[in-house]
């Protein structure tokens, strides 16, 4: 998902990554472990990212 000029990425290890993507390349701005291994795509609603795996679901509020 795009967040302004940056991308929010949830990888399969459960890391939520904020990155800047440009023709020059990938630059990671921040990373946080939000859930254990996941295969599901995240959902975005109400200023939050929702991530799930086989046993849990988490809501991660996004700041400005």
C-alpha positions as CSV (number, residue, x, y, z in Angstrom):
1,X,0.0,0.0,0.0
2,X,1.2,3.5,-0.8
3,X,1.5,5.9,2.2
4,X,2.2,9.2,0.6
5,X,5.5,8.9,-1.2
6,X,6.4,5.7,0.7
7,X,5.2,2.1,0.6
8,X,3.9,-0.1,3.4
9,X,5.0,-3.7,3.0
10,X,4.1,-6.7,5.1
11,X,6.5,-9.6,4.4
12,X,6.0,-13.3,5.1
13,X,8.1,-13.1,8.3
14,X,5.5,-10.6,9.8
15,X,7.6,-7.5,9.4
16,X,5.8,-4.3,8.5
17,X,8.2,-2.2,6.4
18,X,8.0,1.4,5.5
19,X,10.1,2.0,2.3
20,X,10.8,4.6,-0.3
21,X,10.6,3.2,-3.8
22,X,12.1,5.2,-6.7
23,X,13.8,4.6,-10.0
24,X,17.1,4.8,-8.1
25,X,16.1,1.8,-5.9
26,X,14.6,0.7,-2.6
27,X,15.4,2.5,0.7
28,X,14.0,1.1,3.9
29,X,12.8,3.9,6.3
30,X,11.5,1.7,9.1
31,X,10.6,-1.9,10.1
32,X,8.7,-3.5,13.0
33,X,7.8,-7.1,13.7
34,X,4.0,-7.1,14.1
35,X,3.1,-10.8,13.8
36,X,4.7,-14.3,13.4
37,X,5.0,-15.8,10.0
38,X,2.0,-14.9,7.8
39,X,0.8,-15.9,4.3
40,X,-2.2,-13.5,4.2
41,X,-2.3,-10.1,2.6
42,X,-2.7,-7.2,5.0
43,X,-5.9,-5.1,5.2
44,X,-6.0,-1.4,5.8
45,X,-8.9,0.5,7.4
46,X,-9.5,3.3,9.8
47,X,-5.8,4.3,10.0
48,X,-4.7,0.8,10.9
49,X,-3.0,-2.2,9.3
50,X,-4.6,-5.6,10.1
51,X,-2.4,-8.6,9.7
52,X,-3.2,-12.3,10.4
53,X,-1.8,-15.7,10.4
54,X,-3.2,-19.1,11.3
55,X,-3.7,-18.3,15.0
56,X,-4.0,-14.6,15.5
57,X,-5.0,-11.2,14.1
58,X,-3.4,-7.9,15.0
59,X,-4.3,-4.3,14.5
60,X,-1.4,-1.9,14.1
61,X,-2.4,1.8,14.3
62,X,-0.5,4.0,11.8
63,X,0.8,7.3,13.0
64,X,1.2,10.4,10.7
